[in-house]
Amino acid sequence: MSSMSSVDVRRVTRTAILIALTVAFQSLGLQQMVTGPVVNMLLYLAVMVVGIWGGVAVGLITPIMALWVGILKPAMAPMVPAIALSNAALAVLFGLVSGIGGRKSTAFRVIGVLVASFVKFLILSGTVKYLVQVPGPLAKMMQGTQLVTALIGGALAMVLIEILSRTGIVEGTTGDKTHKQS
């Protein structure tokens, strides 16, 4: 008997795909107001598709990969731990808050996006304000813009998960099968 179930393999595969998509999109070199919302969308989507720990994995790995492959400028290296922490916090908080109302609760997903986005913003803006010295324009990128891109990303993720669920591409919203209604 295999030590990994097919659901575990599915979750690991989906998580790897989401990490690859995130890094690939970051590598396009688009403006922050395009890249930021898409990266955040993929973080929220990871939580909805593979669960909190899938979202945490995407959130922790992608800033490290972005620095390693040159997507993040070397001047941003001191921010990588804070970016990873803020992404992980976003995944955990969104997962916990949205889970309160059940997997299909739009109201709790909205509240989850609001809470998670705000905490991500607090972590990043607090880091550049009190802990890490980065050049002025980069510090500004880690402040108010982060709140906006996280909120937009959350809205995009909620629309996308609805489309993916209705088309049957994603069965359920935490990586496990749900019963479809006839």
TADA-V258466 format. One record per run of one state. SS is the DSSP state (A for helix, B for strand, O for the rest). FROM is the first residue (numbers start at 1). LEN is the number of residues. If there is no record, write none. Layout:
# TADA-V258466
ss:from:len
SS:FROM:LEN
SS:FROM:LEN
This chain:
# TADA-V258466
ss:from:len
O:1:5
A:6:21
O:27:5
A:32:19
O:51:1
A:52:17
O:69:5
A:74:27
O:101:5
A:106:26
O:132:4
A:136:6
O:142:2
A:144:23
O:167:16
